[in-house]
Amino acid sequence: MHTPRFSSLVFALLASLSLASHAVPLSQAQVEAPAVVQRAPAQHGKVNLNSADAATLQRELSGIGEAKAKAIVAHREEHGPFASVDELLEVKGIGKTIFERNRDKLEVN
């Protein structure tokens, strides 16, 4: 007779341990959300091709990575300031698609 009572007691103990383990709060590392990288918006709305550095060109223009941004700066240093935004097409690696995607963001002064 003691066996069924003992079994019931062990079962109740194991069941309560199982429930208690699921009720334990998650550690801080498990609770934190993943980091989200956000780009800062353009401060003046337009990027000046004649004064922007490579980092600014890369950050503000769509489809412009580090290599193309450096190519734009190198072209400007070699050939002088851009007279119009259309001259950006003369930079190696800048095609019509990238130019059209960024036309409204560009200016020359």
Buried (B, 14 or more C-beta within 10 A) or exposed (E): EEEEEEEEEEEEEEEEEEEEEEEEEEEEEEEEEEEEEEEEEEEEEBBBBEEBEBEBBBBBBEEBEEEBBBBBBEBBEEEEEBEEBEBBEEBEBBEEEBBEEBEEBBBBE
